[in-house]
Amino acid sequence: MKGVMIISVLVVFSMVQVIVKPIEAFTCVELAMKVIPCASFVIGSAVQPSPECCNGVKQLKTMLVTRNDKRAMCNCLKMAASAFPKLKDEAITSLPAKCGAPLPFTISKNMNCDTI
């Protein structure tokens, strides 16, 4: 199950890479690799995010340099969240704060990346 989830996330991020204009600072696949350890938390099988998950979220935060970076990351995360119906909205939304790395946008299936 976990292996299928990881492969699914990578496939979605690869598709997003084709859909979203390529960016110079990072790719959606790179973002996926950082948040894969968060899978058990965002689907509800873990009560808290793992240290590995939080390390990945903290790395995401350091990648947000420009406004374009923020929009690109928002779009990658939104597409990934939308592709997985088992994701728990509360878990996704609370993830950055639980990891001590609040992002400049709220992660959700319905976030508006154009306003960032």
URVENUR-V909687 format. One record per pair of residues at least 4 apart in sequence whose ideal C-beta (glycine too) atoms are under 6 Angstrom apart, sorted by sequence separation. I is the first residue (numbers start at 1). J is the second residue. D is the distance in whole Angstrom. If there is no record, write none. Layout:
((I;J;D) (I;J;D))
This chain:
((16;20;5) (26;30;5) (38;42;5) (49;53;4) (65;69;5) (74;78;6) (94;98;5) (40;45;5) (41;46;5) (49;54;5) (64;69;5) (87;92;6) (96;101;5) (97;102;5) (40;46;4) (64;70;5) (81;87;6) (96;102;5) (96;103;5) (41;49;4) (17;27;6) (17;28;5) (38;49;6) (81;92;6) (105;116;5) (16;28;4) (37;50;6) (93;106;6) (13;28;4) (37;52;4) (38;53;4) (92;107;5) (93;108;6) (13;29;5) (37;53;4) (13;32;4) (37;56;6) (35;56;5) (10;32;6) (34;56;4) (9;32;5) (34;59;5) (34;60;6) (82;109;5) (81;109;5) (6;36;5) (77;107;5) (74;105;5) (78;111;5) (5;39;5) (70;104;6) (26;63;5) (75;113;5) (57;96;6) (74;113;4) (61;101;4) (57;99;4) (71;113;5) (74;116;6) (43;86;5) (58;101;4) (25;69;5) (44;88;5) (57;101;5) (31;76;5) (42;87;5) (54;99;4) (71;116;5) (70;116;5) (28;76;4) (23;72;4) (42;91;5) (49;98;6) (41;91;6) (42;92;5) (49;99;6) (20;75;5) (16;76;5) (16;79;4) (12;80;5) (12;83;4))
